């Protein structure tokens, strides 16, 4: 029985998701689902947290977007790095739900172009991002701070549901993990 789902790092984890292990209590990543947009042994890793909506839109965050057609784009907490910067992302799922086109770190001109090409393009903004220096994520994976999973269409439908999305994915990985995600934060409340 393997309670930690130890993961042997692939050459590249870009396009996968990280799920914080139930034992990870770091407030920056507690019960988080992180999409990895870039990963390499030489440059490190960059991603954004998918399940931390700020319950604000782009125009609520920045007055320059008031009246802009993209002012209603939802904003998520992307992570603890460069929290004063906004990353714009767009994605479109293909007919078979296992593949998608992702546009990450794009400007609003590209957003406009994509929106004109297809009504199926979804948009989100991330305030800040998550980052790891070369080798840091691999060390954290060895310490079982994270679980790795492939990205799927259902996850994007669950983005705004915060910890419920994390619980559903992690709890669905094994019976042991389901017990851990269902455990109370404070065992004295058991």
N, C-alpha and C positions, 0 to 999 in steps of 0.2 A: 504494500500500500504506500503510495507516494502522496503525502499531504501537501507538499510544497510545489509540485509541478515544476521541478527544476528544468531549466530551459538551456539547451546548448545553443549559443548564439550563432545565428546564420551569418553569412558574409554581410548581408544587408537586411536591416529590419524596416527600412522605409516602406510605408504603406500598411504596416501592421498597427495594432493597438497594444498599449500597455495597460494592464489593470493592476491597480495597487493591491498587494496581498492584504488580506484582512488584518494581518499583524502590523502593517505599516501605519504608524500613528502620526507621521509627519503632517502637520496641518496644511502644508502646501499641496499634498497629494493624497490626503485621507479620502478613501473611497472614490478614487478618480479613474477616469477612462481617458487615456492620452493617445491621440493619433500621432504617429511618428511620420513627419513629412520628410525628414532627411536623417540618414544614419550612415556613418562610415568610420572605419577604424582610425583614419587620419584626422578627420574634422570633428568627430563627436556626433551628437544627436540633437535634433530640434523637433519639437512637437507642440501640440496644443491640447489642452484639456477640453474634452467634448461635453462633459456633463456638469458644467458649472455656469448655467445662464445667469447673467447679471440682472435679468428682468428689466432691461433697458434697451433702447434702440440706438442706432447710430446718431440720430438727430437729438436724442435726449442727452447723449454723451458729448456732442460737439455741435454748437449752434450753427456752424457753417453748413450743416446738412439739413437744416430746417427747410422744408419745401422741396428738397431734393427727392427725386423718385426713389433713391436708395436710402433715404433717411429712416425708413422703417425696418431696415435689416437688424435682426437681433444681435446683441453683443454678449459674448461669453468671456469668462475669465480664462485666458489662455495658459497662464502659468506665472511663476514668480519672477521671470526675467523680463527686463525692459517693459515694465507695466505702464509706461507712458506712451507706448506705441501700439497702433492698431494694425492687425493683420487681417486682410480680407481674403476669404476663401469662397470658391464656387465649386459645385460638383453636380454631375449629372449621371444618374444610374442608367445603364444600358438596358435593353429589353430583358436580357438574362440578368437577374439581380446579383450575380456574383462579380460583375465588372462595372467600373465607373470611370468617368473622366474627372480628374481633380485639377483645379487651378488654385494654387496656394501662394499667398503673398502678392496678389495682383492689385492693380490700380483700378479706379472706377471707370476708366475708359475701356479696359478689358471687360469689366462687369457689364457695361453697356453693350459691348459687342456680343458677349455671350447671351445676354437676355434677348437680344434681337434674333439670334440664331435658333433659340429653343425656349419654349415655355417650361420645360422640365428642369431647367437649371435652378438649383437652390443656393442660397447665399447665407453666409454668417460672417461676423467679425469677431476677432479675438483680441482682447486687451492683454498684451504681454504674451509670452510664450514659455515653454518649458525647455530647458537645455541641459545637456550633459557634456562635459569635456571628454576628449578621447579616452576610452577605457572605463570611464566612470559608470556608464549604464551597464556595461558588462559585469563590473564588480557588484553593482546592486542586484543584477540578475542572479549572480552566484550566491548572494546573500538571501535570495528568495524574497526580496522586497517587492518584486513585480512578477506578474504572470503575462505571457505573451499570447495574443490571439490574432486571428485574421479579422479583417474588417468586413462587416456585412451590412446589407441594406437596412436591416432592422435597427441597427445601432443608430443610424442617422435619424430614424423615426423617433427614437427615444432620447435624443440629445437634451431636450428641455426638462427631462424628468429627474435630473440630478442623481441622487444615490440609488433610486430605483433601477436605473439603467445598469449601474455597477453591480447591484445585488443580483439582478436577473442574469447577467453574463457570468459573473464569478460563481454564483450559486449553481449555475447550470453546468459547470465544468466537472464537478464530481460531488458525491454525497458528502465527503469530508469538508469540502469548501462550502457547501450549502449550510452545514452546521456552523461553520465559522462566521459566515455572513449573517446568519440569523441570531447569533449570540448577542446579548445586550452589551452595550459599550461599557457599562459598569456592572460587573458580575453580581454585585450585592442587590441589584434589581431583578435578579433572576427568579 
